Amino acid sequence: MSTTRRAFMVFGASTLALGLAGCLAGAPPVTFDLSSASLAPMRRRSSRVVVITMPKTVQTYDTQRVVVRDLGNVLSYLPDAQLSDTLPRLVQTRLLQTFEASNFPNIGRPDDQLRVDVTLATELQAFEIDASNGNLATVTINAKLVDERRGMIFASKSFSATQPAAISPAAAAIGGLDGALGQVMGDILQWTAATA
């Protein structure tokens, strides 16, 4: 086999491989953000310093991808869409912004080096499009208020909200989840203001 023919075959194989890789890679996913909730300024029952920790969650939700739950509890991810940050980090930021927008005094994160009185600890239990139940955007967050001085949980409550959504287009799915999350964050804010 001639050198020229061998070079041509190598070049052709390389071109084919690159072309297939390009087809398989496809377009990059569209990135979506989530909103903080907008509530009127509210009064607190105390002036204790509250910090909001990063939510705990299972590995399924600890990602930038959006979960879709099908019949039989089969889980997949919304194709061609991702969040602007991993879900726990994004929820912590938007929850803090929700508190700040309502003029909630003495609120921060653990790394703000505050003298902490109360920790608002949360767990993301659901953040998904439930395709098995009519394409409902479902958000469930369990919240606990921890008295750091006494080392005990003094209040705990689960908050949940659903909104109609669709899997396609992706913007409709994210819009439903954003609305449900906003409702849950508003409820957590009001509960914390009345309890902490």
MOURWO-V186667 format. One record per residue. N is the residue number from 1. RES is the residue in one small letter. NEAR is the number of other C-alpha atoms within 8 Angstrom. D_LAST is the distance of its C-alpha to the last C-alpha in whole Angstrom. Layout:
BEGIN
n->(N & N)
res->(RES & RES)
near->(NEAR & NEAR)
d_last->(D_LAST & D_LAST)
END
This chain:
BEGIN
n->(1 & 2 & 3 & 4 & 5 & 6 & 7 & 8 & 9 & 10 & 11 & 12 & 13 & 14 & 15 & 16 & 17 & 18 & 19 & 20 & 21 & 22 & 23 & 24 & 25 & 26 & 27 & 28 & 29 & 30 & 31 & 32 & 33 & 34 & 35 & 36 & 37 & 38 & 39 & 40 & 41 & 42 & 43 & 44 & 45 & 46 & 47 & 48 & 49 & 50 & 51 & 52 & 53 & 54 & 55 & 56 & 57 & 58 & 59 & 60 & 61 & 62 & 63 & 64 & 65 & 66 & 67 & 68 & 69 & 70 & 71 & 72 & 73 & 74 & 75 & 76 & 77 & 78 & 79 & 80 & 81 & 82 & 83 & 84 & 85 & 86 & 87 & 88 & 89 & 90 & 91 & 92 & 93 & 94 & 95 & 96 & 97 & 98 & 99 & 100 & 101 & 102 & 103 & 104 & 105 & 106 & 107 & 108 & 109 & 110 & 111 & 112 & 113 & 114 & 115 & 116 & 117 & 118 & 119 & 120 & 121 & 122 & 123 & 124 & 125 & 126 & 127 & 128 & 129 & 130 & 131 & 132 & 133 & 134 & 135 & 136 & 137 & 138 & 139 & 140 & 141 & 142 & 143 & 144 & 145 & 146 & 147 & 148 & 149 & 150 & 151 & 152 & 153 & 154 & 155 & 156 & 157 & 158 & 159 & 160 & 161 & 162 & 163 & 164 & 165 & 166 & 167 & 168 & 169 & 170 & 171 & 172 & 173 & 174 & 175 & 176 & 177 & 178 & 179 & 180 & 181 & 182 & 183 & 184 & 185 & 186 & 187 & 188 & 189 & 190 & 191 & 192 & 193 & 194 & 195 & 196)
res->(m & s & t & t & r & r & a & f & m & v & f & g & a & s & t & l & a & l & g & l & a & g & c & l & a & g & a & p & p & v & t & f & d & l & s & s & a & s & l & a & p & m & r & r & r & s & s & r & v & v & v & i & t & m & p & k & t & v & q & t & y & d & t & q & r & v & v & v & r & d & l & g & n & v & l & s & y & l & p & d & a & q & l & s & d & t & l & p & r & l & v & q & t & r & l & l & q & t & f & e & a & s & n & f & p & n & i & g & r & p & d & d & q & l & r & v & d & v & t & l & a & t & e & l & q & a & f & e & i & d & a & s & n & g & n & l & a & t & v & t & i & n & a & k & l & v & d & e & r & r & g & m & i & f & a & s & k & s & f & s & a & t & q & p & a & a & i & s & p & a & a & a & a & i & g & g & l & d & g & a & l & g & q & v & m & g & d & i & l & q & w & t & a & a & t & a)
near->(4 & 5 & 6 & 6 & 8 & 9 & 8 & 8 & 8 & 8 & 8 & 8 & 8 & 8 & 8 & 8 & 8 & 8 & 8 & 8 & 8 & 8 & 7 & 6 & 7 & 6 & 5 & 6 & 8 & 7 & 8 & 10 & 6 & 9 & 7 & 10 & 12 & 8 & 8 & 5 & 8 & 8 & 6 & 9 & 8 & 5 & 7 & 9 & 13 & 13 & 12 & 13 & 11 & 10 & 12 & 8 & 11 & 8 & 6 & 7 & 14 & 10 & 10 & 10 & 11 & 14 & 13 & 12 & 13 & 11 & 7 & 4 & 6 & 7 & 8 & 8 & 8 & 11 & 5 & 9 & 12 & 11 & 13 & 9 & 8 & 11 & 11 & 13 & 10 & 11 & 10 & 12 & 8 & 12 & 11 & 12 & 10 & 15 & 11 & 10 & 10 & 11 & 8 & 13 & 7 & 8 & 12 & 11 & 9 & 9 & 5 & 6 & 5 & 8 & 5 & 10 & 10 & 13 & 14 & 12 & 12 & 12 & 10 & 14 & 10 & 9 & 13 & 12 & 17 & 13 & 12 & 8 & 6 & 7 & 12 & 14 & 16 & 15 & 15 & 13 & 13 & 12 & 13 & 13 & 14 & 13 & 12 & 10 & 5 & 5 & 7 & 7 & 9 & 8 & 8 & 9 & 7 & 8 & 11 & 10 & 11 & 11 & 11 & 9 & 13 & 12 & 11 & 7 & 7 & 11 & 8 & 11 & 14 & 10 & 9 & 15 & 17 & 10 & 9 & 15 & 10 & 11 & 10 & 14 & 12 & 12 & 9 & 10 & 10 & 8 & 8 & 9 & 12 & 8 & 7 & 11)
d_last->(82 & 82 & 79 & 79 & 78 & 76 & 74 & 74 & 72 & 70 & 69 & 68 & 66 & 64 & 64 & 63 & 60 & 59 & 59 & 58 & 55 & 54 & 54 & 52 & 49 & 49 & 47 & 44 & 40 & 39 & 35 & 33 & 29 & 26 & 24 & 21 & 19 & 20 & 18 & 18 & 16 & 13 & 11 & 8 & 7 & 7 & 9 & 7 & 9 & 8 & 11 & 12 & 15 & 18 & 18 & 21 & 23 & 27 & 30 & 31 & 28 & 28 & 30 & 31 & 33 & 32 & 32 & 35 & 35 & 38 & 40 & 40 & 36 & 38 & 36 & 38 & 37 & 37 & 40 & 41 & 37 & 34 & 31 & 31 & 29 & 28 & 25 & 22 & 23 & 23 & 20 & 18 & 20 & 19 & 16 & 15 & 18 & 16 & 13 & 16 & 18 & 15 & 15 & 11 & 12 & 11 & 11 & 14 & 16 & 17 & 20 & 19 & 19 & 16 & 15 & 12 & 9 & 7 & 9 & 9 & 12 & 15 & 18 & 21 & 22 & 25 & 26 & 29 & 32 & 33 & 37 & 37 & 36 & 37 & 35 & 32 & 29 & 27 & 23 & 21 & 18 & 16 & 12 & 10 & 7 & 9 & 9 & 12 & 13 & 14 & 15 & 13 & 11 & 9 & 9 & 11 & 13 & 16 & 17 & 20 & 22 & 26 & 29 & 32 & 34 & 37 & 38 & 41 & 40 & 37 & 36 & 35 & 34 & 31 & 31 & 30 & 27 & 26 & 25 & 24 & 21 & 20 & 20 & 17 & 16 & 15 & 14 & 11 & 10 & 10 & 8 & 5 & 6 & 6 & 4 & 0)
END
